[in-house]
Amino acid sequence: MLGIGIAVSMDFLLGEGLGSGWREAIAQDMARLFKIKVSSDSIAVDIGTTAAFLLLGAIGAGAGYIFVRIVRSFFQLLLSDE
């Protein structure tokens, strides 16, 4: 959740200052992929932006799950009676 919050806030705060944000980048990628002109205000770009943030969150959740499993097994190994 923290990573998604940081990504969204960076887009809102720095997107215009750096020249492009998530919406403009996704609009350009969709224009290249589908060979059509897509404006950054269209609903397709909103869906693409949402999908990108969901993918970012899923990757973060997966990495967090793997980390927790590793730490848990480490502490179980330390605390085992054998």
PDB file as gemmi writes it, atoms N, CA and C in Angstrom:
CRYST1    1.000    1.000    1.000  90.00  90.00  90.00 P 1                      
ATOM      1  N   MET A   1       0.826  -1.189   0.000  1.00  0.00           N  
ATOM      2  CA  MET A   1       0.000   0.000   0.000  1.00  0.00           C  
ATOM      3  C   MET A   1       0.877   1.262   0.000  1.00  0.00           C  
ATOM      4  N   LEU A   2       1.978   1.189   0.715  1.00  0.00           N  
ATOM      5  CA  LEU A   2       2.868   2.337   0.783  1.00  0.00           C  
ATOM      6  C   LEU A   2       3.492   2.628  -0.584  1.00  0.00           C  
ATOM      7  N   GLY A   3       3.886   1.578  -1.296  1.00  0.00           N  
ATOM      8  CA  GLY A   3       4.481   1.756  -2.625  1.00  0.00           C  
ATOM      9  C   GLY A   3       3.505   2.356  -3.612  1.00  0.00           C  
ATOM     10  N   ILE A   4       2.255   1.921  -3.561  1.00  0.00           N  
ATOM     11  CA  ILE A   4       1.245   2.479  -4.456  1.00  0.00           C  
ATOM     12  C   ILE A   4       0.985   3.935  -4.107  1.00  0.00           C  
ATOM     13  N   GLY A   5       0.932   4.232  -2.808  1.00  0.00           N  
ATOM     14  CA  GLY A   5       0.744   5.621  -2.380  1.00  0.00           C  
ATOM     15  C   GLY A   5       1.874   6.519  -2.843  1.00  0.00           C  
ATOM     16  N   ILE A   6       3.095   6.027  -2.753  1.00  0.00           N  
ATOM     17  CA  ILE A   6       4.243   6.809  -3.214  1.00  0.00           C  
ATOM     18  C   ILE A   6       4.190   7.013  -4.721  1.00  0.00           C  
ATOM     19  N   ALA A   7       3.841   5.964  -5.476  1.00  0.00           N  
ATOM     20  CA  ALA A   7       3.767   6.083  -6.932  1.00  0.00           C  
ATOM     21  C   ALA A   7       2.696   7.090  -7.358  1.00  0.00           C  
ATOM     22  N   VAL A   8       1.542   7.035  -6.717  1.00  0.00           N  
ATOM     23  CA  VAL A   8       0.468   7.977  -7.056  1.00  0.00           C  
ATOM     24  C   VAL A   8       0.851   9.402  -6.679  1.00  0.00           C  
ATOM     25  N   SER A   9       1.435   9.579  -5.494  1.00  0.00           N  
ATOM     26  CA  SER A   9       1.802  10.930  -5.084  1.00  0.00           C  
ATOM     27  C   SER A   9       2.926  11.495  -5.950  1.00  0.00           C  
ATOM     28  N   MET A  10       3.867  10.659  -6.365  1.00  0.00           N  
ATOM     29  CA  MET A  10       4.919  11.137  -7.268  1.00  0.00           C  
ATOM     30  C   MET A  10       4.326  11.568  -8.602  1.00  0.00           C  
ATOM     31  N   ASP A  11       3.318  10.849  -9.076  1.00  0.00           N  
ATOM     32  CA  ASP A  11       2.680  11.218 -10.333  1.00  0.00           C  
ATOM     33  C   ASP A  11       1.962  12.554 -10.203  1.00  0.00           C  
ATOM     34  N   PHE A  12       1.243  12.744  -9.104  1.00  0.00           N  
ATOM     35  CA  PHE A  12       0.510  13.998  -8.932  1.00  0.00           C  
ATOM     36  C   PHE A  12       1.448  15.173  -8.670  1.00  0.00           C  
ATOM     37  N   LEU A  13       2.482  14.958  -7.867  1.00  0.00           N  
ATOM     38  CA  LEU A  13       3.359  16.066  -7.500  1.00  0.00           C  
ATOM     39  C   LEU A  13       4.410  16.377  -8.557  1.00  0.00           C  
ATOM     40  N   LEU A  14       4.987  15.350  -9.179  1.00  0.00           N  
ATOM     41  CA  LEU A  14       6.110  15.566 -10.084  1.00  0.00           C  
ATOM     42  C   LEU A  14       5.798  15.288 -11.547  1.00  0.00           C  
ATOM     43  N   GLY A  15       4.627  14.782 -11.846  1.00  0.00           N  
ATOM     44  CA  GLY A  15       4.307  14.388 -13.216  1.00  0.00           C  
ATOM     45  C   GLY A  15       4.395  15.525 -14.215  1.00  0.00           C  
ATOM     46  N   GLU A  16       3.832  16.648 -13.882  1.00  0.00           N  
ATOM     47  CA  GLU A  16       3.853  17.789 -14.794  1.00  0.00           C  
ATOM     48  C   GLU A  16       5.226  18.448 -14.845  1.00  0.00           C  
ATOM     49  N   GLY A  17       5.918  18.474 -13.736  1.00  0.00           N  
ATOM     50  CA  GLY A  17       7.224  19.125 -13.680  1.00  0.00           C  
ATOM     51  C   GLY A  17       8.289  18.388 -14.464  1.00  0.00           C  
ATOM     52  N   LEU A  18       8.195  17.071 -14.521  1.00  0.00           N  
ATOM     53  CA  LEU A  18       9.183  16.274 -15.242  1.00  0.00           C  
ATOM     54  C   LEU A  18       8.847  16.103 -16.716  1.00  0.00           C  
ATOM     55  N   GLY A  19       7.695  16.562 -17.123  1.00  0.00           N  
ATOM     56  CA  GLY A  19       7.325  16.470 -18.535  1.00  0.00           C  
ATOM     57  C   GLY A  19       6.229  15.461 -18.803  1.00  0.00           C  
ATOM     58  N   SER A  20       6.200  14.375 -18.071  1.00  0.00           N  
ATOM     59  CA  SER A  20       5.124  13.412 -18.249  1.00  0.00           C  
ATOM     60  C   SER A  20       4.967  12.587 -16.988  1.00  0.00           C  
ATOM     61  N   GLY A  21       3.759  12.128 -16.785  1.00  0.00           N  
ATOM     62  CA  GLY A  21       3.466  11.282 -15.636  1.00  0.00           C  
ATOM     63  C   GLY A  21       3.004   9.921 -16.123  1.00  0.00           C  
ATOM     64  N   TRP A  22       2.346   9.195 -15.220  1.00  0.00           N  
ATOM     65  CA  TRP A  22       1.858   7.872 -15.566  1.00  0.00           C  
ATOM     66  C   TRP A  22       0.865   7.933 -16.719  1.00  0.00           C  
ATOM     67  N   ARG A  23      -0.040   8.888 -16.680  1.00  0.00           N  
ATOM     68  CA  ARG A  23      -1.099   8.955 -17.693  1.00  0.00           C  
ATOM     69  C   ARG A  23      -0.528   9.204 -19.085  1.00  0.00           C  
ATOM     70  N   GLU A  24       0.409  10.116 -19.197  1.00  0.00           N  
ATOM     71  CA  GLU A  24       0.999  10.414 -20.497  1.00  0.00           C  
ATOM     72  C   GLU A  24       1.820   9.230 -21.010  1.00  0.00           C  
ATOM     73  N   ALA A  25       2.542   8.572 -20.104  1.00  0.00           N  
ATOM     74  CA  ALA A  25       3.345   7.421 -20.506  1.00  0.00           C  
ATOM     75  C   ALA A  25       2.460   6.271 -20.970  1.00  0.00           C  
ATOM     76  N   ILE A  26       1.366   6.035 -20.271  1.00  0.00           N  
ATOM     77  CA  ILE A  26       0.455   4.964 -20.674  1.00  0.00           C  
ATOM     78  C   ILE A  26      -0.239   5.318 -21.978  1.00  0.00           C  
ATOM     79  N   ALA A  27      -0.595   6.581 -22.169  1.00  0.00           N  
ATOM     80  CA  ALA A  27      -1.203   7.000 -23.441  1.00  0.00           C  
ATOM     81  C   ALA A  27      -0.238   6.784 -24.605  1.00  0.00           C  
ATOM     82  N   GLN A  28       1.040   7.097 -24.411  1.00  0.00           N  
ATOM     83  CA  GLN A  28       2.030   6.875 -25.464  1.00  0.00           C  
ATOM     84  C   GLN A  28       2.222   5.387 -25.742  1.00  0.00           C  
ATOM     85  N   ASP A  29       2.264   4.575 -24.689  1.00  0.00           N  
ATOM     86  CA  ASP A  29       2.418   3.136 -24.873  1.00  0.00           C  
ATOM     87  C   ASP A  29       1.224   2.525 -25.588  1.00  0.00           C  
ATOM     88  N   MET A  30       0.021   2.977 -25.233  1.00  0.00           N  
ATOM     89  CA  MET A  30      -1.176   2.464 -25.905  1.00  0.00           C  
ATOM     90  C   MET A  30      -1.215   2.904 -27.364  1.00  0.00           C  
ATOM     91  N   ALA A  31      -0.759   4.121 -27.632  1.00  0.00           N  
ATOM     92  CA  ALA A  31      -0.721   4.597 -29.019  1.00  0.00           C  
ATOM     93  C   ALA A  31       0.253   3.764 -29.851  1.00  0.00           C  
ATOM     94  N   ARG A  32       1.390   3.407 -29.260  1.00  0.00           N  
ATOM     95  CA  ARG A  32       2.358   2.552 -29.970  1.00  0.00           C  
ATOM     96  C   ARG A  32       1.840   1.139 -30.144  1.00  0.00           C  
ATOM     97  N   LEU A  33       1.202   0.614 -29.114  1.00  0.00           N  
ATOM     98  CA  LEU A  33       0.742  -0.768 -29.134  1.00  0.00           C  
ATOM     99  C   LEU A  33      -0.430  -0.973 -30.097  1.00  0.00           C  
ATOM    100  N   PHE A  34      -1.413  -0.087 -30.032  1.00  0.00           N  
ATOM    101  CA  PHE A  34      -2.624  -0.259 -30.834  1.00  0.00           C  
ATOM    102  C   PHE A  34      -2.626   0.555 -32.115  1.00  0.00           C  
ATOM    103  N   LYS A  35      -1.590   1.362 -32.350  1.00  0.00           N  
ATOM    104  CA  LYS A  35      -1.451   2.183 -33.562  1.00  0.00           C  
ATOM    105  C   LYS A  35      -2.616   3.153 -33.753  1.00  0.00           C  
ATOM    106  N   ILE A  36      -3.120   3.688 -32.622  1.00  0.00           N  
ATOM    107  CA  ILE A  36      -4.169   4.703 -32.672  1.00  0.00           C  
ATOM    108  C   ILE A  36      -3.781   5.847 -31.755  1.00  0.00           C  
ATOM    109  N   LYS A  37      -4.339   7.008 -32.016  1.00  0.00           N  
ATOM    110  CA  LYS A  37      -4.085   8.176 -31.174  1.00  0.00           C  
ATOM    111  C   LYS A  37      -4.963   8.098 -29.939  1.00  0.00           C  
ATOM    112  N   VAL A  38      -4.337   8.132 -28.767  1.00  0.00           N  
ATOM    113  CA  VAL A  38      -5.060   8.059 -27.500  1.00  0.00           C  
ATOM    114  C   VAL A  38      -4.695   9.290 -26.684  1.00  0.00           C  
ATOM    115  N   SER A  39      -5.715  10.024 -26.231  1.00  0.00           N  
ATOM    116  CA  SER A  39      -5.432  11.189 -25.393  1.00  0.00           C  
ATOM    117  C   SER A  39      -5.241  10.738 -23.952  1.00  0.00           C  
ATOM    118  N   SER A  40      -4.525  11.529 -23.187  1.00  0.00           N  
ATOM    119  CA  SER A  40      -4.241  11.150 -21.803  1.00  0.00           C  
ATOM    120  C   SER A  40      -5.454  11.305 -20.892  1.00  0.00           C  
ATOM    121  N   ASP A  41      -6.555  11.857 -21.404  1.00  0.00           N  
ATOM    122  CA  ASP A  41      -7.772  12.020 -20.607  1.00  0.00           C  
ATOM    123  C   ASP A  41      -8.832  10.969 -20.904  1.00  0.00           C  
ATOM    124  N   SER A  42      -8.524   9.979 -21.736  1.00  0.00           N  
ATOM    125  CA  SER A  42      -9.536   9.001 -22.124  1.00  0.00           C  
ATOM    126  C   SER A  42      -9.717   7.931 -21.045  1.00  0.00           C  
ATOM    127  N   ILE A  43     -10.836   7.234 -21.114  1.00  0.00           N  
ATOM    128  CA  ILE A  43     -11.155   6.189 -20.141  1.00  0.00           C  
ATOM    129  C   ILE A  43     -10.214   5.004 -20.296  1.00  0.00           C  
ATOM    130  N   ALA A  44      -9.717   4.755 -21.496  1.00  0.00           N  
ATOM    131  CA  ALA A  44      -8.781   3.653 -21.718  1.00  0.00           C  
ATOM    132  C   ALA A  44      -7.475   3.898 -20.961  1.00  0.00           C  
ATOM    133  N   VAL A  45      -7.044   5.134 -20.902  1.00  0.00           N  
ATOM    134  CA  VAL A  45      -5.830   5.468 -20.161  1.00  0.00           C  
ATOM    135  C   VAL A  45      -6.079   5.319 -18.663  1.00  0.00           C  
ATOM    136  N   ASP A  46      -7.283   5.680 -18.205  1.00  0.00           N  
ATOM    137  CA  ASP A  46      -7.625   5.480 -16.796  1.00  0.00           C  
ATOM    138  C   ASP A  46      -7.590   3.999 -16.434  1.00  0.00           C  
ATOM    139  N   ILE A  47      -8.107   3.158 -17.307  1.00  0.00           N  
ATOM    140  CA  ILE A  47      -8.090   1.714 -17.061  1.00  0.00           C  
ATOM    141  C   ILE A  47      -6.654   1.194 -17.085  1.00  0.00           C  
ATOM    142  N   GLY A  48      -5.854   1.679 -18.023  1.00  0.00           N  
ATOM    143  CA  GLY A  48      -4.448   1.273 -18.079  1.00  0.00           C  
ATOM    144  C   GLY A  48      -3.667   1.719 -16.859  1.00  0.00           C  
ATOM    145  N   THR A  49      -3.939   2.920 -16.379  1.00  0.00           N  
ATOM    146  CA  THR A  49      -3.269   3.423 -15.178  1.00  0.00           C  
ATOM    147  C   THR A  49      -3.667   2.590 -13.961  1.00  0.00           C  
ATOM    148  N   THR A  50      -4.937   2.280 -13.855  1.00  0.00           N  
ATOM    149  CA  THR A  50      -5.408   1.435 -12.755  1.00  0.00           C  
ATOM    150  C   THR A  50      -4.765   0.057 -12.820  1.00  0.00           C  
ATOM    151  N   ALA A  51      -4.681  -0.504 -14.021  1.00  0.00           N  
ATOM    152  CA  ALA A  51      -4.047  -1.820 -14.181  1.00  0.00           C  
ATOM    153  C   ALA A  51      -2.565  -1.761 -13.805  1.00  0.00           C  
ATOM    154  N   ALA A  52      -1.883  -0.676 -14.158  1.00  0.00           N  
ATOM    155  CA  ALA A  52      -0.465  -0.539 -13.808  1.00  0.00           C  
ATOM    156  C   ALA A  52      -0.288  -0.454 -12.297  1.00  0.00           C  
ATOM    157  N   PHE A  53      -1.149   0.289 -11.617  1.00  0.00           N  
ATOM    158  CA  PHE A  53      -1.052   0.397 -10.166  1.00  0.00           C  
ATOM    159  C   PHE A  53      -1.416  -0.927  -9.487  1.00  0.00           C  
ATOM    160  N   LEU A  54      -2.398  -1.648 -10.029  1.00  0.00           N  
ATOM    161  CA  LEU A  54      -2.734  -2.957  -9.470  1.00  0.00           C  
ATOM    162  C   LEU A  54      -1.585  -3.944  -9.648  1.00  0.00           C  
ATOM    163  N   LEU A  55      -0.924  -3.900 -10.795  1.00  0.00           N  
ATOM    164  CA  LEU A  55       0.233  -4.755 -11.029  1.00  0.00           C  
ATOM    165  C   LEU A  55       1.368  -4.403 -10.076  1.00  0.00           C  
ATOM    166  N   LEU A  56       1.584  -3.122  -9.867  1.00  0.00           N  
ATOM    167  CA  LEU A  56       2.599  -2.674  -8.920  1.00  0.00           C  
ATOM    168  C   LEU A  56       2.286  -3.163  -7.510  1.00  0.00           C  
ATOM    169  N   GLY A  57       1.034  -3.080  -7.125  1.00  0.00           N  
ATOM    170  CA  GLY A  57       0.620  -3.571  -5.809  1.00  0.00           C  
ATOM    171  C   GLY A  57       0.743  -5.079  -5.682  1.00  0.00           C  
ATOM    172  N   ALA A  58       0.416  -5.809  -6.743  1.00  0.00           N  
ATOM    173  CA  ALA A  58       0.526  -7.270  -6.714  1.00  0.00           C  
ATOM    174  C   ALA A  58       1.975  -7.711  -6.599  1.00  0.00           C  
ATOM    175  N   ILE A  59       2.860  -7.049  -7.301  1.00  0.00           N  
ATOM    176  CA  ILE A  59       4.283  -7.380  -7.208  1.00  0.00           C  
ATOM    177  C   ILE A  59       4.795  -7.086  -5.799  1.00  0.00           C  
ATOM    178  N   GLY A  60       4.399  -5.967  -5.231  1.00  0.00           N  
ATOM    179  CA  GLY A  60       4.794  -5.636  -3.864  1.00  0.00           C  
ATOM    180  C   GLY A  60       4.234  -6.622  -2.852  1.00  0.00           C  
ATOM    181  N   ALA A  61       2.992  -7.053  -3.037  1.00  0.00           N  
ATOM    182  CA  ALA A  61       2.399  -8.022  -2.117  1.00  0.00           C  
ATOM    183  C   ALA A  61       3.102  -9.372  -2.226  1.00  0.00           C  
ATOM    184  N   GLY A  62       3.436  -9.773  -3.438  1.00  0.00           N  
ATOM    185  CA  GLY A  62       4.161 -11.035  -3.618  1.00  0.00           C  
ATOM    186  C   GLY A  62       5.539 -10.997  -2.990  1.00  0.00           C  
ATOM    187  N   ALA A  63       6.244  -9.897  -3.174  1.00  0.00           N  
ATOM    188  CA  ALA A  63       7.575  -9.759  -2.570  1.00  0.00           C  
ATOM    189  C   ALA A  63       7.472  -9.739  -1.044  1.00  0.00           C  
ATOM    190  N   GLY A  64       6.456  -9.080  -0.515  1.00  0.00           N  
ATOM    191  CA  GLY A  64       6.246  -9.055   0.928  1.00  0.00           C  
ATOM    192  C   GLY A  64       5.927 -10.437   1.480  1.00  0.00           C  
ATOM    193  N   TYR A  65       5.129 -11.198   0.759  1.00  0.00           N  
ATOM    194  CA  TYR A  65       4.785 -12.560   1.184  1.00  0.00           C  
ATOM    195  C   TYR A  65       6.033 -13.434   1.232  1.00  0.00           C  
ATOM    196  N   ILE A  66       6.858 -13.359   0.198  1.00  0.00           N  
ATOM    197  CA  ILE A  66       8.085 -14.159   0.156  1.00  0.00           C  
ATOM    198  C   ILE A  66       9.016 -13.750   1.296  1.00  0.00           C  
ATOM    199  N   PHE A  67       9.157 -12.459   1.541  1.00  0.00           N  
ATOM    200  CA  PHE A  67      10.008 -11.977   2.627  1.00  0.00           C  
ATOM    201  C   PHE A  67       9.522 -12.475   3.980  1.00  0.00           C  
ATOM    202  N   VAL A  68       8.223 -12.409   4.214  1.00  0.00           N  
ATOM    203  CA  VAL A  68       7.669 -12.864   5.488  1.00  0.00           C  
ATOM    204  C   VAL A  68       7.890 -14.360   5.664  1.00  0.00           C  
ATOM    205  N   ARG A  69       7.742 -15.130   4.604  1.00  0.00           N  
ATOM    206  CA  ARG A  69       7.987 -16.581   4.697  1.00  0.00           C  
ATOM    207  C   ARG A  69       9.443 -16.872   5.041  1.00  0.00           C  
ATOM    208  N   ILE A  70      10.368 -16.144   4.439  1.00  0.00           N  
ATOM    209  CA  ILE A  70      11.788 -16.350   4.720  1.00  0.00           C  
ATOM    210  C   ILE A  70      12.103 -15.989   6.165  1.00  0.00           C  
ATOM    211  N   VAL A  71      11.609 -14.858   6.628  1.00  0.00           N  
ATOM    212  CA  VAL A  71      11.871 -14.434   8.013  1.00  0.00           C  
ATOM    213  C   VAL A  71      11.226 -15.409   8.994  1.00  0.00           C  
ATOM    214  N   ARG A  72      10.021 -15.856   8.691  1.00  0.00           N  
ATOM    215  CA  ARG A  72       9.330 -16.811   9.571  1.00  0.00           C  
ATOM    216  C   ARG A  72      10.098 -18.120   9.668  1.00  0.00           C  
ATOM    217  N   SER A  73      10.552 -18.645   8.544  1.00  0.00           N  
ATOM    218  CA  SER A  73      11.303 -19.903   8.591  1.00  0.00           C  
ATOM    219  C   SER A  73      12.638 -19.719   9.307  1.00  0.00           C  
ATOM    220  N   PHE A  74      13.255 -18.554   9.169  1.00  0.00           N  
ATOM    221  CA  PHE A  74      14.498 -18.276   9.871  1.00  0.00           C  
ATOM    222  C   PHE A  74      14.288 -18.288  11.382  1.00  0.00           C  
ATOM    223  N   PHE A  75      13.243 -17.621  11.854  1.00  0.00           N  
ATOM    224  CA  PHE A  75      12.999 -17.593  13.285  1.00  0.00           C  
ATOM    225  C   PHE A  75      12.525 -18.947  13.807  1.00  0.00           C  
ATOM    226  N   GLN A  76      11.794 -19.709  13.007  1.00  0.00           N  
ATOM    227  CA  GLN A  76      11.442 -21.057  13.418  1.00  0.00           C  
ATOM    228  C   GLN A  76      12.682 -21.919  13.563  1.00  0.00           C  
ATOM    229  N   LEU A  77      13.642 -21.757  12.678  1.00  0.00           N  
ATOM    230  CA  LEU A  77      14.888 -22.505  12.763  1.00  0.00           C  
ATOM    231  C   LEU A  77      15.660 -22.102  14.026  1.00  0.00           C  
ATOM    232  N   LEU A  78      15.674 -20.834  14.347  1.00  0.00           N  
ATOM    233  CA  LEU A  78      16.382 -20.375  15.547  1.00  0.00           C  
ATOM    234  C   LEU A  78      15.720 -20.852  16.831  1.00  0.00           C  
ATOM    235  N   LEU A  79      14.402 -20.923  16.838  1.00  0.00           N  
ATOM    236  CA  LEU A  79      13.670 -21.241  18.055  1.00  0.00           C  
ATOM    237  C   LEU A  79      13.315 -22.711  18.184  1.00  0.00           C  
ATOM    238  N   SER A  80      13.720 -23.535  17.227  1.00  0.00           N  
ATOM    239  CA  SER A  80      13.376 -24.959  17.313  1.00  0.00           C  
ATOM    240  C   SER A  80      14.187 -25.640  18.419  1.00  0.00           C  
ATOM    241  N   ASP A  81      13.621 -26.687  18.991  1.00  0.00           N  
ATOM    242  CA  ASP A  81      14.256 -27.401  20.085  1.00  0.00           C  
ATOM    243  C   ASP A  81      15.278 -28.427  19.610  1.00  0.00           C  
ATOM    244  N   GLU A  82      15.298 -28.723  18.369  1.00  0.00           N  
ATOM    245  CA  GLU A  82      16.195 -29.769  17.869  1.00  0.00           C  
ATOM    246  C   GLU A  82      17.598 -29.343  17.819  1.00  0.00           C  
TER     247      GLU A  82                                                      
END                                                                             
